[in-house]
Amino acid sequence: MEFWERSKDLLDQGIMSSKEIIDKAKAKTKELGEKGVARLEIGQLEKQAEKRFAQIGRQVYKVLVKEGQQTISRGTEEIKKLLTEVDEIEKLIDSKEKAL
């Protein structure tokens, strides 16, 4: 009888260890998944910022070349709007990076 009891105890311990390992693996997988989503969101935000930079460049070209103005500033309405959008995107990126 002692042999069977020891065998049962070893089997029970193995099952408990397996459950603990699986629980830890689930938690780690969830954590990695959340980090992956955050990194994906950061990448998307960076692309949005790049698009705004391209729009700023087009607007500068339009104002200087097409409209013939000699100067342009941060106060130019369209430029100001785009710069504000870039600032907001950068803040979102920073907050998501801190969350990682």
Backbone as a chain_set.jsonl record, in Angstrom:
{"seq": "MEFWERSKDLLDQGIMSSKEIIDKAKAKTKELGEKGVARLEIGQLEKQAEKRFAQIGRQVYKVLVKEGQQTISRGTEEIKKLLTEVDEIEKLIDSKEKAL", "coords": {"N": [[0.807, -1.186, 0.0], [1.941, 1.228, 0.653], [3.622, 1.869, -1.471], [1.763, 2.505, -3.504], [0.545, 4.734, -2.399], [2.682, 6.531, -2.273], [3.189, 6.744, -4.996], [0.799, 7.899, -5.854], [0.963, 10.341, -4.459], [3.236, 11.468, -5.705], [2.289, 11.705, -8.301], [0.162, 13.499, -7.87], [1.636, 15.734, -7.018], [3.029, 16.261, -9.359], [0.935, 16.978, -11.05], [0.017, 19.303, -9.767], [2.283, 20.923, -10.02], [2.379, 21.142, -12.784], [0.005, 22.57, -13.256], [0.65, 24.993, -12.0], [2.754, 25.851, -13.616], [1.434, 26.14, -16.053], [-0.389, 28.167, -15.366], [1.392, 30.278, -14.868], [2.493, 30.521, -17.391], [0.241, 31.328, -18.854], [-0.221, 33.853, -17.706], [2.126, 35.188, -18.469], [1.919, 35.078, -21.244], [-0.348, 36.643, -21.65], [0.629, 39.099, -20.738], [2.702, 39.545, -22.604], [1.161, 39.693, -24.897], [-0.331, 42.019, -24.43], [1.734, 43.879, -24.408], [2.584, 43.608, -27.021], [0.376, 44.598, -28.418], [0.44, 47.244, -27.54], [2.881, 48.045, -28.66], [2.242, 47.833, -31.36], [0.255, 49.802, -31.548], [1.819, 52.038, -30.98], [3.485, 52.038, -33.228], [1.567, 52.588, -35.212], [0.791, 55.146, -34.416], [3.189, 56.508, -34.811], [3.349, 56.404, -37.582], [1.162, 58.007, -38.198], [2.137, 60.453, -37.277], [4.275, 60.803, -39.051], [2.839, 61.163, -41.423], [1.641, 63.612, -40.86], [3.915, 65.225, -40.773], [4.666, 65.113, -43.454], [2.463, 66.422, -44.543], [2.876, 68.934, -43.453], [5.2, 69.662, -44.808], [4.205, 69.759, -47.463], [2.401, 71.843, -47.16], [4.087, 73.968, -46.505], [5.545, 74.141, -48.897], [3.434, 74.841, -50.624], [2.678, 77.358, -49.605], [5.075, 78.872, -49.818], [5.994, 78.495, -52.486], [3.814, 78.146, -54.362], [1.954, 80.1, -53.541], [3.625, 82.208, -53.292], [4.603, 83.543, -51.049], [7.044, 85.064, -48.883], [7.877, 84.224, -46.399], [7.202, 81.889, -43.747], [5.513, 80.761, -40.808], [5.165, 79.353, -37.458], [2.729, 80.214, -36.746], [1.129, 80.237, -38.963], [-1.967, 79.279, -40.143], [-2.736, 76.566, -41.092], [-0.323, 75.208, -40.691], [0.032, 75.544, -37.953], [-2.154, 74.041, -36.982], [-1.448, 71.428, -37.854], [0.983, 71.072, -36.479], [0.071, 71.067, -33.861], [-1.428, 68.701, -33.884], [0.653, 66.851, -34.276], [2.054, 67.201, -31.873], [0.148, 66.202, -30.056], [-0.006, 63.529, -30.879], [2.626, 62.711, -30.302], [2.575, 62.895, -27.516], [0.749, 60.865, -26.904], [2.221, 58.657, -27.813], [4.407, 58.762, -26.035], [3.067, 58.234, -23.593], [2.153, 55.619, -24.016], [4.577, 54.292, -24.348], [5.676, 54.568, -21.815], [3.945, 52.952, -20.428], [4.762, 50.48, -21.179]], "CA": [[0.0, 0.0, 0.0], [2.806, 2.401, 0.743], [4.084, 2.168, -2.823], [0.681, 3.154, -4.21], [0.352, 6.055, -1.793], [3.788, 7.377, -2.742], [2.968, 6.98, -6.422], [-0.307, 8.86, -5.94], [1.489, 11.63, -4.017], [4.116, 11.982, -6.76], [1.432, 12.092, -9.408], [-0.533, 14.72, -7.446], [2.61, 16.822, -7.035], [3.288, 16.558, -10.768], [-0.226, 17.697, -11.574], [0.026, 20.646, -9.184], [3.388, 21.662, -10.655], [1.958, 21.433, -14.157], [-0.989, 23.637, -13.179], [1.354, 26.238, -11.682], [3.509, 26.247, -14.805], [0.457, 26.6, -17.042], [-0.892, 29.469, -14.912], [2.447, 31.269, -15.102], [2.607, 30.704, -18.843], [-0.913, 32.126, -19.267], [0.0, 35.24, -17.288], [3.197, 35.74, -19.293], [1.369, 35.229, -22.588], [-1.231, 37.81, -21.615], [1.493, 40.274, -20.623], [3.363, 39.749, -23.892], [0.127, 40.118, -25.839], [-0.637, 43.431, -24.159], [2.88, 44.669, -24.867], [2.56, 43.58, -28.477], [-0.672, 45.532, -28.851], [0.943, 48.603, -27.287], [3.909, 48.344, -29.673], [1.531, 48.036, -32.615], [-0.374, 51.125, -31.468], [2.897, 53.029, -31.083], [3.86, 52.068, -34.644], [0.516, 53.286, -35.949], [0.878, 56.566, -34.067], [4.374, 57.056, -35.472], [2.99, 56.603, -38.994], [0.299, 59.19, -38.247], [3.003, 61.621, -37.132], [5.0, 60.956, -40.314], [1.905, 61.748, -42.391], [1.487, 65.037, -40.529], [5.144, 65.902, -41.207], [4.568, 65.254, -44.91], [1.472, 67.478, -44.793], [3.535, 70.203, -43.135], [6.079, 69.947, -45.945], [3.381, 70.171, -48.607], [1.829, 73.163, -46.857], [5.19, 74.938, -46.633], [5.77, 74.292, -50.344], [2.288, 75.569, -51.183], [2.725, 78.767, -49.18], [6.272, 79.549, -50.327], [6.167, 78.422, -53.939], [2.576, 78.36, -55.111], [1.335, 81.369, -53.169], [4.648, 83.229, -53.442], [4.971, 84.252, -49.815], [8.479, 85.036, -48.614], [8.143, 83.551, -45.119], [6.153, 81.081, -43.136], [5.799, 80.635, -39.381], [4.328, 78.427, -36.688], [1.407, 80.82, -36.623], [0.327, 80.009, -40.165], [-3.11, 78.487, -39.645], [-2.653, 75.127, -41.391], [0.895, 74.701, -40.043], [-0.266, 75.512, -36.515], [-3.054, 72.899, -36.76], [-0.683, 70.193, -38.025], [1.948, 70.965, -35.384], [-0.706, 70.686, -32.674], [-1.736, 67.283, -34.043], [1.896, 66.103, -34.046], [2.308, 67.248, -30.43], [-0.792, 65.284, -29.407], [0.426, 62.171, -31.216], [3.839, 62.436, -29.539], [2.171, 62.666, -26.126], [0.173, 59.521, -26.857], [3.335, 57.71, -27.949], [5.133, 58.769, -24.763], [2.289, 57.572, -22.542], [2.147, 54.189, -24.31], [5.922, 53.773, -24.088], [5.837, 54.486, -20.361], [3.134, 51.827, -19.981], [5.505, 49.239, -21.459]], "C": [[0.859, 1.261, 0.0], [3.311, 2.83, -0.635], [3.021, 2.948, -3.596], [0.426, 4.557, -3.679], [1.44, 7.015, -2.26], [3.61, 7.724, -4.226], [1.873, 8.016, -6.629], [0.17, 10.249, -5.544], [2.382, 12.26, -5.086], [3.297, 12.464, -7.956], [0.684, 13.383, -9.088], [0.408, 15.919, -7.48], [2.925, 17.243, -8.479], [2.156, 17.35, -11.389], [-0.25, 19.122, -11.049], [1.12, 21.504, -9.817], [3.011, 22.056, -12.08], [0.951, 22.573, -14.174], [-0.321, 24.977, -12.907], [2.112, 26.752, -12.901], [2.567, 26.795, -15.865], [-0.09, 27.97, -16.655], [0.132, 30.572, -15.146], [2.592, 31.561, -16.585], [1.443, 31.552, -19.375], [-0.702, 33.597, -18.938], [1.052, 35.907, -18.171], [2.705, 35.99, -20.72], [0.474, 36.463, -22.662], [-0.408, 39.093, -21.58], [2.173, 40.578, -21.956], [2.374, 40.213, -24.951], [-0.206, 41.586, -25.671], [0.503, 44.327, -24.627], [2.93, 44.719, -26.383], [1.54, 44.551, -29.04], [-0.189, 46.965, -28.674], [1.991, 48.985, -28.327], [3.273, 48.591, -31.042], [0.884, 49.419, -32.646], [0.666, 52.226, -31.598], [3.332, 53.156, -32.541], [2.843, 52.816, -35.488], [0.559, 54.788, -35.668], [2.078, 57.221, -34.74], [4.091, 57.3, -36.954], [2.077, 57.817, -39.153], [1.131, 60.461, -38.154], [3.772, 61.877, -38.43], [4.103, 61.568, -41.387], [1.721, 63.234, -42.135], [2.722, 65.813, -40.964], [5.132, 66.108, -42.717], [3.568, 66.352, -45.273], [2.059, 68.849, -44.497], [4.44, 70.607, -44.291], [5.314, 70.418, -47.165], [2.815, 71.568, -48.4], [2.898, 74.252, -46.99], [5.473, 75.193, -48.118], [4.669, 75.136, -50.974], [2.393, 77.067, -50.875], [3.905, 79.495, -49.818], [6.337, 79.588, -51.852], [4.887, 78.799, -54.685], [1.944, 79.723, -54.817], [2.332, 82.517, -53.208], [4.993, 84.019, -52.186], [6.463, 84.077, -49.566], [8.825, 84.275, -47.334], [6.931, 82.73, -44.689], [6.517, 80.911, -41.666], [4.897, 79.592, -38.737], [2.899, 78.932, -36.594], [0.534, 80.674, -37.863], [-0.725, 78.96, -39.828], [-2.969, 76.987, -39.879], [-1.436, 74.496, -40.71], [0.645, 74.546, -38.54], [-1.126, 74.296, -36.166], [-2.273, 71.583, -36.833], [0.333, 69.989, -36.904], [1.263, 70.557, -34.083], [-1.038, 69.196, -32.722], [-0.5, 66.416, -33.772], [2.22, 66.076, -32.556], [1.408, 66.268, -29.682], [-0.399, 63.829, -29.659], [1.661, 61.795, -30.412], [3.53, 62.187, -28.063], [1.57, 61.277, -25.958], [1.262, 58.452, -26.938], [4.095, 57.617, -26.629], [4.376, 58.019, -23.672], [2.252, 56.054, -22.77], [3.518, 53.555, -24.061], [6.187, 53.63, -22.596], [5.071, 53.289, -19.798], [3.838, 50.481, -20.24], [6.441, 48.982, -20.309]], "O": [[0.491, 2.259, -0.62], [3.412, 4.023, -0.92], [3.334, 3.933, -4.265], [0.122, 5.467, -4.45], [1.163, 8.166, -2.599], [3.853, 8.855, -4.646], [1.998, 8.904, -7.472], [-0.169, 11.232, -6.203], [2.288, 13.46, -5.341], [3.588, 13.506, -8.542], [0.58, 14.265, -9.94], [0.021, 17.0, -7.923], [3.069, 18.429, -8.774], [2.386, 18.28, -12.162], [-0.51, 20.055, -11.809], [0.9, 22.678, -10.115], [3.293, 23.169, -12.522], [1.037, 23.456, -15.027], [-0.682, 25.986, -13.513], [2.109, 27.951, -13.181], [2.867, 27.804, -16.504], [-0.24, 28.842, -17.511], [-0.219, 31.672, -15.573], [2.791, 32.708, -16.987], [1.641, 32.398, -20.247], [-0.962, 34.476, -19.76], [0.888, 37.059, -18.573], [3.045, 37.006, -21.326], [0.536, 37.231, -23.622], [-0.701, 40.051, -22.295], [2.215, 41.73, -22.387], [2.711, 41.034, -25.804], [-0.347, 42.314, -26.654], [0.27, 45.403, -25.177], [3.276, 45.747, -26.965], [1.807, 45.246, -30.02], [-0.385, 47.804, -29.554], [1.996, 50.112, -28.821], [3.719, 49.459, -31.791], [0.958, 50.122, -33.654], [0.42, 53.238, -32.254], [3.527, 54.267, -33.034], [3.209, 53.586, -36.375], [0.384, 55.602, -36.575], [1.992, 58.364, -35.19], [4.546, 58.296, -37.516], [2.197, 58.567, -40.122], [0.871, 61.433, -38.863], [3.907, 63.022, -38.86], [4.557, 62.398, -42.175], [1.653, 64.028, -43.073], [2.607, 66.931, -41.467], [5.543, 67.162, -43.204], [3.801, 67.123, -46.204], [1.777, 69.816, -45.205], [4.444, 71.766, -44.704], [5.724, 71.369, -47.83], [2.754, 72.373, -49.329], [2.634, 75.328, -47.526], [5.622, 76.341, -48.535], [4.945, 76.038, -51.764], [2.223, 77.917, -51.75], [3.75, 80.615, -50.307], [6.698, 80.611, -52.435], [4.901, 79.681, -55.544], [1.465, 80.408, -55.721], [1.933, 83.68, -53.163], [5.623, 85.073, -52.278], [7.067, 83.086, -49.976], [9.928, 83.746, -47.199], [5.821, 82.872, -45.202], [7.697, 80.917, -41.314], [4.001, 79.032, -39.369], [1.97, 78.152, -36.384], [-0.664, 80.955, -37.819], [-0.413, 77.894, -39.298], [-3.076, 76.211, -38.929], [-1.515, 73.373, -40.211], [1.008, 73.534, -37.941], [-0.865, 73.606, -35.182], [-2.426, 70.722, -35.967], [0.524, 68.868, -36.432], [1.818, 69.789, -33.297], [-0.939, 68.507, -31.707], [-0.596, 65.376, -33.119], [2.619, 65.036, -32.031], [1.866, 65.578, -28.771], [-0.454, 63.0, -28.751], [1.743, 60.682, -29.892], [4.171, 61.346, -27.433], [1.852, 60.591, -24.976], [1.221, 57.459, -26.211], [4.393, 56.519, -26.159], [4.973, 57.255, -22.913], [2.316, 55.287, -21.809], [3.603, 52.412, -23.613], [6.845, 52.683, -22.164], [5.492, 52.684, -18.812], [3.536, 49.478, -19.593], [7.172, 47.992, -20.318]]}, "num_chains": 1, "name": "protein.A"}
